[in-house]
Amino acid sequence: MLNYVELLYTLKPKVDPNENFKKFLDYYRKFYIIVSDYLPSFVLGMTDCKGRIWIRRLYGYLKEKVLKHEILHNLFPNASEYEIRRLTDSNFLDLNRFRLIFV
Ligand SMILES: [Zn+2]
């Protein structure tokens, strides 16, 4: 049984978020979050970097962390896993800026 969640996010891809974070958030972007119990073992979340994210049925802090991590992979598809992990642990991405729509 899969649940689909649609996330709306504002983003302007060509603007450097370090230079102008407000402008960076000016454009809309959608993420489809697919909650699944059938991910490979040891995988908490994964993404195609094209707006689709699969996560396990997680709750609280762990869910937020995995979601952030996968969203960051989409925002910075060329960043290394190490860079994405560092960004995940920083306060760079605030999930409160996102609008969750369940579909
Ligand atoms: Zn990763």
Boltz pocket constraint, residues with backbone or C-beta under 6 A from the ligand:
constraints:
  - pocket:
      binder: B
      contacts: [[A, 69], [A, 73], [A, 81], [A, 84]]
      max_distance: 6.0
